[in-house]
Amino acid sequence: MTGNGTTKKSVKVSGHLSSNSGEVVLQWALEGKGIMLRSEWDVQPFLVSGKLVRVLPEYAQSANIWAVYQEPLYRSVKLRVCVEFLAAWCQQRLGKPDEGYQVL
């Protein structure tokens, strides 16, 4: 995780519960059984409602969102519009700087 955009830190969490299922750890967190690392967009409704609270708010872990498609983006207007919509939606909902999208 990085704090204030520059400092990298490792945070070791210990406990008797462990799972590789995001849904399971979300349920445990909602039941007050521990903390979790999840995408902000995924838990935003729980943060807004107060069912979850953010710990270590000064730290964040970056993540990418990928749109995978078979044909070249420039050939399909519908596909291009969809990818542009998703990029704008993510930027608006997550409040991140507009970095655009890249076609790889």
Secondary structure, DSSP 8 states (H G I E B T S, - for coil): -EETTTEE-------S---S-HHHHHHHHHTTS------HHHHHHHHHHTSS--SSTTEE---------SS-GGG-HHHHHHHHHHHHHHHHHHT---------
